[in-house]
Amino acid sequence: MPHPFRAYSPADFGFPLPEGHRFPYYKYAGVRDRLAGLLPILDTPQLTWADATLAHDPLWLRRWRRGEVDAREQREFGLPWSPEVVTRALRAAGGSLAALHDALAVGWGANLAGGTHHAFLDRAAGFCLVNDAAILTRVALRDGLAQRVAVIDLDVHQGDGTASLLTPEMASGRAFTLSIHGARNYPFRKETSSLDIGLGDGVGNAEYLRTLRAEALPALDAFRPDLLLYLAGADVLAGDRFGRFALTLDGVHERNRAVLAWARDAGVPVVTMMAGGYNRDHALTVEAHASVVLDALDIMS
């Protein structure tokens, strides 16, 4: 029988970049093309400004909408302001919101972008303008789609914006944020997640997977979420320009499969988002990002 799954991609919504910029523009079309024919891939809808205000200051959003941002803010964001880059950020987050509704309907939803976990209430950072994980959490709680939401952030960088934004929900027991990240990597000022697991440089498959299975997944068991948001960063791979871990592609597959099998066995809908990946080997970045969808098609079917 054909499976009921689909994914969302903002790959056709571009924005101008200076020559030689470090943003990995290539990977979005690369992942879409790698997965073509395996499941329907739809254009991402655009997040509304009203939904963006669930996590962000409305006056700050208005300044970004109008281009009233200074050079320092653009440097911290990591991308030059343009109307297109703002639209692209809303498109990426809109894909995550669409994937949320798919997950609630069929058990899994996929955004081939998103995972913008460095966006704060009134600060953009690390290529992140709006925080989709925080927005999805608040939409789900507000609309009664879930009572307890867990965010498992397996990007190599701590999900600092998500932890900051969801502090009230963590305090009330409605949200649980979990981050496995490089202890000495960006962001150098960490926020406080529900569970932070900082690992040293050079971590390989064995230690990483042992930590995931011995600490992270039992923490999800204890929290008992009824919705899981999974930031499946590819920057844990050896050779990443901004990561300091040393996982192989096989290790990334094992990581994905462990998380997805947990969600399947617990009966918890899961949304997957790409998050970061900047490998020197562009083809490896694409394959690692595609891996979470390949693994989900196997495990969640």
C-alpha positions as CSV (number, residue, x, y, z in Angstrom):
1,M,0.0,0.0,0.0
2,P,1.2,3.5,-0.7
3,H,2.3,5.4,2.4
4,P,0.4,8.5,3.6
5,F,3.5,10.7,4.1
6,R,4.7,13.9,2.4
7,A,7.3,16.6,3.0
8,Y,7.6,20.3,2.6
9,S,10.5,22.2,1.0
10,P,11.2,26.0,0.5
11,A,14.0,25.2,-2.0
12,D,12.3,27.3,-4.7
13,F,12.1,30.4,-2.5
14,G,15.5,32.1,-2.9
15,F,17.1,35.2,-1.5
16,P,20.2,37.1,-2.5
17,L,23.6,36.2,-1.0
18,P,27.0,37.8,-1.5
19,E,29.5,35.7,-3.6
20,G,31.2,33.1,-1.5
21,H,28.8,33.4,1.5
22,R,29.0,30.5,4.0
23,F,25.3,29.8,4.1
24,P,24.7,26.3,2.7
25,Y,22.1,27.4,0.1
26,Y,22.7,24.3,-2.0
27,K,21.5,21.7,0.5
28,Y,17.8,22.6,0.3
29,A,17.4,21.8,-3.4
30,G,19.8,18.9,-3.0
31,V,17.7,17.2,-0.3
32,R,14.5,17.8,-2.2
33,D,16.0,16.3,-5.4
34,R,17.5,13.4,-3.4
35,L,14.1,12.4,-2.1
36,A,12.1,13.1,-5.3
37,G,9.9,10.1,-6.1
38,L,10.0,8.7,-2.6
39,L,7.2,10.9,-1.3
40,P,5.3,14.0,-2.4
41,I,7.3,17.2,-1.8
42,L,5.2,20.3,-1.5
43,D,6.2,24.0,-1.4
44,T,6.2,25.3,2.1
45,P,3.3,27.6,3.0
46,Q,4.2,30.9,4.5
47,L,3.9,31.4,8.3
48,T,1.7,34.3,9.2
49,W,3.0,37.2,11.1
50,A,0.4,36.5,13.7
51,D,1.8,33.0,14.3
52,A,5.3,34.4,14.4
53,T,4.2,36.6,17.4
54,L,3.5,33.5,19.4
55,A,7.3,33.4,20.0
56,H,8.6,36.8,19.0
57,D,8.1,40.4,20.0
58,P,5.7,42.1,17.5
59,L,7.6,45.4,17.3
60,W,10.8,43.5,16.6
61,L,9.1,41.5,13.9
62,R,7.8,44.7,12.3
63,R,11.3,46.1,12.2
64,W,12.5,43.0,10.3
65,R,9.5,43.2,8.0
66,R,10.3,46.8,7.1
67,G,14.1,46.4,6.9
68,E,14.7,48.6,9.9
69,V,17.6,46.6,11.2
70,D,21.2,47.7,11.7
71,A,24.5,46.2,10.6
72,R,25.1,44.6,14.0
73,E,21.8,42.8,13.9
74,Q,22.5,41.5,10.4
75,R,25.9,40.3,11.5
76,E,24.4,38.3,14.4
77,F,21.8,36.9,12.1
78,G,24.5,35.9,9.7
79,L,22.6,36.9,6.6
80,P,22.1,40.3,4.9
81,W,18.6,41.8,5.2
82,S,16.4,41.6,2.2
83,P,12.6,41.2,1.7
84,E,13.3,37.8,0.3
85,V,15.3,36.5,3.3
86,V,12.5,37.5,5.6
87,T,9.9,35.7,3.3
88,R,12.2,32.7,3.2
89,A,12.4,32.5,7.0
90,L,8.6,32.6,7.1
91,R,8.4,29.9,4.4
92,A,10.8,27.6,6.3
93,A,8.8,28.0,9.5
94,G,5.6,27.5,7.6
95,G,6.8,24.2,6.4
96,S,7.3,23.1,10.0
97,L,3.8,24.2,10.9
98,A,2.3,22.2,8.0
99,A,4.4,19.2,9.0
100,L,2.9,19.5,12.5
101,H,-0.6,19.0,11.2
102,D,0.6,16.0,9.1
103,A,2.3,14.4,12.1
104,L,-1.0,14.7,14.1
105,A,-2.9,13.1,11.2
106,V,-0.5,10.3,10.2
107,G,2.2,10.0,12.9
108,W,5.0,11.9,11.1
109,G,5.5,15.1,9.3
110,A,8.7,16.4,7.6
111,N,10.0,19.8,6.8
112,L,13.1,19.8,4.5
113,A,14.2,23.0,6.2
114,G,13.6,24.6,9.7
115,G,15.0,23.8,13.0
116,T,15.8,27.5,13.5
117,H,16.7,27.1,17.2
118,H,19.0,30.2,17.6
119,A,16.1,32.7,17.2
120,F,15.1,34.5,20.5
121,L,12.2,36.7,21.5
122,D,13.7,39.8,19.9
123,R,17.1,38.6,18.4
124,A,18.0,36.8,15.3
125,A,21.2,34.7,15.4
126,G,23.0,31.9,13.6
127,F,20.9,32.0,10.4
128,C,17.7,31.8,12.5
129,L,15.1,34.6,12.3
130,V,11.9,32.9,13.7
131,N,12.0,29.9,16.0
132,D,9.8,27.2,14.5
133,A,10.1,24.7,17.4
134,A,8.9,27.3,19.9
135,I,6.0,28.4,17.5
136,L,4.9,24.8,17.0
137,T,5.0,24.1,20.7
138,R,2.8,27.1,21.4
139,V,0.4,26.4,18.5
140,A,0.0,22.8,19.7
141,L,-0.6,23.8,23.3
142,R,-2.9,26.7,22.5
143,D,-5.1,24.7,20.1
144,G,-5.3,21.6,22.3
145,L,-3.4,19.5,19.8
146,A,-1.1,18.3,22.5
147,Q,-0.8,18.6,26.2
148,R,2.9,17.9,26.6
149,V,5.5,18.7,23.9
150,A,9.1,17.6,23.8
151,V,11.8,19.1,21.6
152,I,14.8,16.8,21.0
153,D,17.5,19.0,19.5
154,L,20.4,16.9,18.0
155,D,22.1,19.7,16.1
156,V,25.7,20.1,17.2
157,H,24.9,23.5,18.6
158,Q,22.7,24.0,21.7
159,G,19.1,25.1,21.0
160,D,19.6,28.3,23.0
161,G,16.7,30.3,21.5
162,T,14.3,27.4,22.0
163,A,15.3,26.9,25.7
164,S,14.9,30.7,26.3
165,L,11.6,31.0,24.6
166,L,10.0,27.9,26.2
167,T,11.1,28.7,29.8
168,P,7.5,29.3,30.9
169,E,6.2,26.1,29.3
170,M,9.1,24.1,30.8
171,A,8.3,25.5,34.2
172,S,4.7,24.5,34.0
173,G,5.5,21.0,32.8
174,R,3.9,21.4,29.4
175,A,7.2,21.4,27.4
176,F,10.5,19.6,27.7
177,T,13.6,20.7,25.8
178,L,16.5,18.4,25.3
179,S,19.8,19.3,23.7
180,I,22.8,17.2,22.9
181,H,25.5,19.5,21.7
182,G,29.2,20.5,21.7
183,A,30.0,21.8,25.1
184,R,32.7,24.1,23.7
185,N,31.0,25.1,20.5
186,Y,28.7,28.0,19.5
187,P,26.7,29.4,21.2
188,F,29.3,30.2,23.8
189,R,26.7,31.5,26.3
190,K,24.4,28.5,26.8
191,E,20.8,28.8,27.9
192,T,19.1,26.3,30.3
193,S,17.1,23.5,28.6
194,S,15.1,20.9,30.5
195,L,18.1,18.6,29.8
196,D,21.4,19.8,28.4
197,I,24.0,17.2,27.5
198,G,27.2,18.9,26.5
199,L,29.8,16.6,24.9
200,G,33.5,17.2,24.2
201,D,35.1,17.7,20.8
202,G,35.7,14.7,18.6
203,V,32.8,12.6,19.8
204,G,32.2,9.7,17.5
205,N,29.4,7.2,16.9
206,A,29.8,5.0,20.0
207,E,29.8,7.7,22.7
208,Y,27.1,9.8,21.0
209,L,24.7,6.8,20.6
210,R,25.4,5.6,24.1
211,T,24.5,9.0,25.5
212,L,21.4,9.2,23.4
213,R,20.2,5.8,24.5
214,A,21.3,6.0,28.2
215,E,20.3,9.6,28.9
216,A,18.1,11.3,26.3
217,L,15.6,8.6,25.4
218,P,15.0,7.7,29.1
219,A,14.3,11.4,29.7
220,L,11.6,11.4,27.0
221,D,10.2,8.3,28.7
222,A,10.0,10.1,32.0
223,F,8.4,13.2,30.5
224,R,5.8,11.3,28.5
225,P,5.1,13.8,25.7
226,D,2.2,13.5,23.3
227,L,4.1,15.4,20.5
228,L,7.8,15.2,19.6
229,L,9.7,17.8,17.6
230,Y,13.0,16.4,16.3
231,L,15.8,18.7,15.1
232,A,17.9,16.3,13.1
233,G,21.1,18.4,12.6
234,A,23.6,17.1,10.1
235,D,26.4,19.1,11.6
236,V,27.4,16.3,14.0
237,L,29.2,14.7,11.1
238,A,33.0,14.6,10.8
239,G,34.1,17.3,8.4
240,D,31.5,19.8,9.3
241,R,32.8,23.4,9.1
242,F,31.1,24.5,12.2
243,G,30.8,21.3,14.2
244,R,33.5,19.5,16.2
245,F,31.9,16.0,16.4
246,A,33.0,13.0,14.3
247,L,30.0,10.9,13.6
248,T,29.8,9.0,10.4
249,L,26.7,8.8,8.1
250,D,26.0,5.4,9.5
251,G,26.0,6.9,13.0
252,V,23.6,9.6,11.9
253,H,21.2,6.9,10.5
254,E,21.5,5.1,13.9
255,R,20.7,8.3,15.8
256,N,17.7,9.0,13.6
257,R,16.4,5.4,13.8
258,A,16.7,5.4,17.6
259,V,14.6,8.6,17.9
260,L,12.0,7.6,15.4
261,A,11.7,4.1,16.8
262,W,11.1,5.7,20.2
263,A,8.3,7.9,18.8
264,R,6.7,5.0,17.0
265,D,6.9,2.6,20.0
266,A,5.5,5.3,22.3
267,G,2.7,6.2,19.9
268,V,3.9,9.9,19.8
269,P,3.6,11.9,16.6
270,V,6.9,13.3,15.5
271,V,7.8,16.4,13.3
272,T,11.3,16.3,11.7
273,M,13.2,19.5,10.9
274,M,16.6,19.8,9.2
275,A,18.5,22.2,11.4
276,G,22.2,22.7,10.6
277,G,24.7,21.0,8.3
278,Y,27.7,22.6,6.7
279,N,30.0,19.8,5.7
280,R,33.0,20.4,3.5
281,D,31.6,17.5,1.5
282,H,28.4,19.0,0.1
283,A,27.1,15.6,-1.1
284,L,27.5,14.3,2.5
285,T,25.5,17.2,3.9
286,V,22.7,16.5,1.5
287,E,22.7,12.7,2.2
288,A,22.8,13.3,6.0
289,H,19.8,15.6,5.9
290,A,17.9,13.2,3.6
291,S,18.7,10.4,6.0
292,V,16.0,11.4,8.5
293,V,13.3,11.1,5.9
294,L,14.7,7.9,4.5
295,D,14.8,6.4,8.0
296,A,11.3,7.7,8.8
297,L,9.8,6.2,5.7
298,D,11.2,2.9,6.8
299,I,10.3,3.1,10.5
300,M,7.0,5.0,10.5
301,S,5.4,3.1,7.6
